[in-house]
Amino acid sequence: MSRQRMNRYPKPLLSVEETAILLGETRSTLYRAVKARTIPLPAIWISERFRIHRARCTVLVARLGIRLT
């Protein structure tokens, strides 16, 4: 999913793939960080998949100074 499409249709919870796009990381790196609890984003386990709060991700992106285009 493209970053532009994600911004047009905001969802309260993001998949690991969507979060990785926002953070500029690979999906694999983000999965490892979530499982190791080394990323300051709480992950929720829903129907065998991780979900991450969009609002918390947005705060982290702002704190890290990542530009969203």
Backbone as CSV, one residue per row, in Angstrom:
resi,resn,N_x,N_y,N_z,CA_x,CA_y,CA_z,C_x,C_y,C_z
1,MET,0.851,-1.171,0.000,0.000,0.000,0.000,0.896,1.233,0.000
2,SER,0.578,2.191,-0.816,1.408,3.385,-0.913,1.137,4.330,0.249
3,ARG,2.127,5.146,0.561,1.993,6.125,1.648,0.874,7.105,1.335
4,GLN,0.735,7.493,0.067,-0.306,8.438,-0.332,-1.692,7.845,-0.059
5,ARG,-1.885,6.597,-0.379,-3.182,5.961,-0.158,-3.460,5.829,1.333
6,MET,-2.423,5.541,2.139,-2.603,5.419,3.577,-3.044,6.741,4.188
7,ASN,-2.507,7.855,3.683,-2.877,9.166,4.209,-4.298,9.555,3.816
8,ARG,-4.748,9.079,2.684,-6.087,9.418,2.193,-7.176,8.682,2.973
9,TYR,-6.891,7.467,3.417,-7.855,6.647,4.137,-7.272,6.213,5.476
10,PRO,-7.200,7.126,6.441,-6.575,6.766,7.707,-7.374,5.709,8.472
11,LYS,-6.658,4.729,8.994,-7.254,3.687,9.813,-6.675,3.829,11.209
12,PRO,-7.419,3.485,12.242,-6.879,3.627,13.594,-5.751,2.649,13.893
13,LEU,-5.762,1.485,13.237,-4.706,0.500,13.447,-4.001,0.210,12.128
14,LEU,-2.687,0.090,12.198,-1.889,-0.184,11.008,-1.302,-1.583,11.080
15,SER,-1.109,-2.184,9.930,-0.398,-3.456,9.869,1.092,-3.184,10.026
16,VAL,1.851,-4.231,10.235,3.295,-4.070,10.342,3.846,-3.524,9.025
17,GLU,3.324,-3.981,7.916,3.777,-3.504,6.608,3.529,-2.002,6.445
18,GLU,2.339,-1.538,6.818,2.004,-0.120,6.710,2.881,0.728,7.633
19,THR,3.117,0.229,8.845,3.974,0.937,9.788,5.402,1.005,9.269
20,ALA,5.871,-0.071,8.679,7.224,-0.100,8.116,7.374,0.950,7.015
21,ILE,6.351,1.118,6.203,6.393,2.131,5.153,6.524,3.519,5.765
22,LEU,5.722,3.797,6.786,5.780,5.110,7.432,7.133,5.380,8.074
23,LEU,7.732,4.344,8.669,9.014,4.511,9.357,10.215,4.380,8.428
24,GLY,9.978,3.952,7.201,11.084,3.786,6.263,11.944,2.579,6.574
25,GLU,11.343,1.557,7.137,12.033,0.315,7.481,11.460,-0.830,6.659
26,THR,12.138,-1.962,6.702,11.586,-3.136,6.039,10.593,-3.810,6.974
27,ARG,9.732,-4.579,6.404,8.742,-5.310,7.187,9.423,-6.281,8.150
28,SER,10.467,-6.951,7.677,11.190,-7.912,8.513,11.831,-7.244,9.719
29,THR,12.433,-6.074,9.497,13.056,-5.338,10.599,12.021,-4.947,11.634
30,LEU,10.865,-4.497,11.179,9.827,-4.083,12.111,9.262,-5.280,12.870
31,TYR,9.073,-6.415,12.204,8.606,-7.614,12.908,9.587,-8.004,14.010
32,ARG,10.892,-7.982,13.701,11.894,-8.314,14.719,11.836,-7.339,15.886
33,ALA,11.684,-6.050,15.589,11.634,-5.034,16.646,10.385,-5.199,17.517
34,VAL,9.266,-5.532,16.903,8.026,-5.738,17.663,8.165,-6.963,18.565
35,LYS,8.684,-8.046,18.016,8.827,-9.277,18.798,9.845,-9.109,19.927
36,ALA,10.914,-8.340,19.676,11.948,-8.122,20.696,11.580,-6.979,21.644
37,ARG,10.497,-6.285,21.322,10.031,-5.129,22.107,11.089,-4.030,22.206
38,THR,11.774,-3.799,21.095,12.795,-2.754,21.052,12.311,-1.496,20.353
39,ILE,11.082,-1.487,19.910,10.512,-0.313,19.254,9.483,0.291,20.215
40,PRO,9.475,1.608,20.371,8.569,2.225,21.349,7.126,2.351,20.863
41,LEU,6.638,1.313,20.233,5.255,1.272,19.766,4.607,0.004,20.286
42,PRO,3.508,0.133,21.026,2.833,-1.080,21.479,2.136,-1.768,20.309
43,ALA,2.358,-3.043,20.192,1.720,-3.828,19.138,0.593,-4.651,19.748
44,ILE,-0.497,-4.726,19.026,-1.667,-5.480,19.458,-1.770,-6.722,18.583
45,TRP,-2.055,-7.829,19.194,-2.212,-9.076,18.461,-3.691,-9.261,18.159
46,ILE,-4.080,-9.168,16.879,-5.480,-9.335,16.472,-5.545,-10.382,15.373
47,SER,-6.309,-11.402,15.614,-6.506,-12.515,14.674,-5.201,-12.919,13.988
48,GLU,-4.243,-13.286,14.814,-2.946,-13.815,14.383,-2.083,-12.817,13.614
49,ARG,-2.328,-11.529,13.806,-1.524,-10.493,13.155,-1.263,-9.358,14.133
50,PHE,-0.097,-8.732,13.971,0.216,-7.566,14.775,-0.460,-6.338,14.175
51,ARG,-0.968,-5.473,15.031,-1.500,-4.177,14.616,-0.879,-3.118,15.520
52,ILE,-0.669,-1.931,14.968,-0.024,-0.845,15.695,-0.903,0.395,15.580
53,HIS,-1.087,1.100,16.690,-1.923,2.301,16.699,-1.332,3.371,15.790
54,ARG,-2.144,3.865,14.873,-1.709,4.915,13.953,-1.279,6.160,14.713
55,ALA,-2.041,6.563,15.728,-1.720,7.784,16.469,-0.339,7.685,17.125
56,ARG,-0.025,6.540,17.713,1.283,6.365,18.347,2.397,6.378,17.304
57,CYS,2.121,5.792,16.162,3.106,5.772,15.082,3.352,7.185,14.570
58,THR,2.291,7.970,14.448,2.410,9.352,13.985,3.260,10.181,14.950
59,VAL,3.057,9.967,16.259,3.857,10.672,17.264,5.326,10.285,17.131
60,LEU,5.601,8.994,16.955,6.987,8.540,16.803,7.625,9.138,15.551
61,VAL,6.884,9.160,14.461,7.393,9.731,13.213,7.740,11.207,13.414
62,ALA,6.880,11.950,14.103,7.140,13.370,14.365,8.361,13.539,15.266
63,ARG,8.473,12.693,16.282,9.595,12.783,17.214,10.925,12.474,16.510
64,LEU,10.900,11.536,15.570,12.108,11.166,14.852,12.425,12.126,13.701
65,GLY,11.465,12.993,13.368,11.679,13.956,12.303,11.601,13.369,10.915
66,ILE,10.829,12.300,10.748,10.665,11.652,9.448,9.645,12.456,8.642
67,ARG,10.015,12.828,7.427,9.096,13.584,6.568,8.188,12.637,5.821
68,LEU,6.889,12.897,5.908,5.908,12.123,5.157,5.578,12.864,3.886
69,THR,5.680,12.172,2.770,5.382,12.816,1.489,4.177,12.195,0.850
